[in-house]
Amino acid sequence: MGFGCNACGVTGCRIIDSPRERLIAMLTNAFAPCNGRFPLLIFLCTAFFAGSAASGALLLTVVVAGSVLLTLVASRLLSATVLRGIPSSFTLELPPYRVPQAGRVIVRSVRDRTIFILGRAAAVAAPAGILIWLLSNITIGDASVFSHLTERLDPFAQIFGLDGVILLAFILGFPANELVMPLMVMGYLASGTLADVTDLTSFQTLLLSNGWTACTALCTLIFTVAHWPCSTTCLTIWKETRSVKWTLAAILLPAVCGFVLCFLAHSICTLAGIP
């Protein structure tokens, strides 16, 4: 379920009987790319590495398989360290067969999933929208606060093959991963409003003109798969666990993994002379 929405994937962990294994599933759910991350993944695979839709689809499949591998590795590390325990047996209980009640299914799906998740998203999306507007429209000197932040973050981001605009876009995209691409456009164009990415060719030209290379695209691809979960997912994890500690762990685990992998990829590209 995490490939559709990580927040829904976290609520779906309720079916796991073992509290330890349920917690492991929640902590590693963010490695599954949700719908908000797929547009950027598809663009990076097709525009920078594949060159065609067919090759891009094949590469995207490899990326998704890699995210599953990351999930399995992280789950194994957690179960061998901080969440050690005896694995529970898998049991599948088949309910009695009944005629489906379409009305009840629709009502419960809308109430328990759609409205439930959208309500949590709205609780954090509105304040985040105000923050993004303020950062992009309040100026200090001859530049916006957004531009000043990207300059401050740039030296740190360069260590991992990224730049200040990319890193700030992911940080401000915390309310929803769909914001990352528009935030990149806003940062590179130094505009005060978010811009929809409708022309991917122009978006690629914009990135290349701002210093993007194959190494930058690779590190961004890795960081898109492995970074902190969105605010709705974090709020859902806290609601499910009632623990600030495990919510922070769910944020740090994929973020640290993403930074480490980006650092390794950037170091390999540098040693190999790949721009």
Summary of the structure (lengths in Angstrom):
residues: 275
radius of gyration: 20.2
end to end distance: 36.7
largest distance: 69.3
contacts: 833
relative contact order: 0.14
helix: 72%
strand: 1%
